[in-house]
Amino acid sequence: MQLQLHPAPDIKHRIRAILRALDFPHIDAKRVICFRSHGSTSRARARIWSFPRIWQKALDLKPHYVIEVLSEKFDKLNRDDQTKILIHELMHIPKTFSGALLPHRGRGKRRIDHRSIENLFKQYKSAG
């Protein structure tokens, strides 16, 4: 099966809800685009795509991010696990909202690991 990509307004809606509940003031939700893919052979459940500066300059666009959920794996998960994955992907966006991505091994609060994701998820649940 060839990879198919479709806009995912349901994921966009959930991203907006997460951003309202958590402290991610640096993320411009209007510039986070969401897709659902079908037919990927990746082991990932979701991934975030950067928009390198050279492309921003070439296309005369501001930084954007794409969050892709891989339907075969993501859609089977329960809602809480899906939310944790979306939080994880958002954590890769740096405070500069530059189009670059943060690695998992950041420093302090910027570390993307199970504990930090769980802490943010608890904050999200208590805000809802």
N, C-alpha and C positions, 0 to 999 in steps of 0.2 A: 504494500500500500504506500502510495506517495504521501509525503507530509502535506497536511492541509492546515491552514491557519484561518481562524474566524474571529472577528471581534467578540469580546466577552464582556458585555455590559453588566452581567451579574457580578463578575469579579471586580470590575471598576466600582460598582456600588459598594461592595464589601471593603475595598481599599479605602474609599472615602469614609466609611464608618470607622475603620481602624484609625485613620488619620485624625478624625474628630475626637476619638477616645484617648489616643496616646500623644505623647509629647514629641512630635516630629514636625516642628514648625518650619523647618527648612525644606520640606517636601511640598512642591506645588502639584496638587492632585490633577490639575488640568494638563500637566505635562507628563503624566504617568498613563501610558496606553496599555490596555490589557487584551490579550489574545488567548484563545484556547486552541491547542493544536491536537490533531489526530494523526496517528501513524508514525509518531516519532519512535526511534529505537533507543533513545536515551534512557538511562536508569532513573533520571531525575523525575520529581513530581511537579516541579515548577522551576523556572529560572528567570533571571533578570538580565536584560540586555542593555549594555552601555551605548552611549552615543558619543564617540570620540570627538575631540575638539576639531580635528581636521575636517570631519564630516559636517560639523556645525558651521564651520567657516565656509566650506564648499557649497553648502545648501542654504546658507544665510538663515539658519534656524537657531533658536535658543536650545539649551540642553533639554533632552527628553529621556525617559526610560520606558522600556517595554517589559511588562511582566507577562510571561507566558506560562499558562498552566497546561500540563500534558494530560489530556483528558483520560487516557487509559489508566493512569495511576492516580491522579489528583481527584477525579470525580468519584472514585470508590471510597475515599476516606470520609470519616465522619466530619461534621462541620467544625468541631473544635480543632481537629488536626489540620484541616484545611486553613483555618485562621492562623494557626501557628506557622504554617508554611508561608502564608502571605506576609506575616510579620517578619519572618526570616528574610524574605526577599527585600522588603522595605529597609531592613537594617543595612543592606549593602549600599544604600544611597548615602553619599557623604554629605556633611553639613554644608558644603559649598554648592551642592546641587549642580555640579559641573559637567555631568555626563559620564564621569568616571565611576568606578565601583570600588567599594571597600572590600578587603580580603577578610576571611574569617578570623584571622589572628591579629585583630586590632588591639589597642591598649585600653585597659580599664573598662569603662562603660561601653566602649565601642567594640568590644569583643563579641563576635557572633558565635555563640555556643548555646548548648541546650539550656543552661541556667539562665542566661540573659533572655532567651526567647520565652521561657516559662514565666519569668518575672514580668515581662511585658504582656504576656497573655493574661496573667492574673489581674494586672491593671486594666486591661481591656474588658475583662469579664465584670470587674467591679464597677466600671464606668457605665456599663450597659444596663 
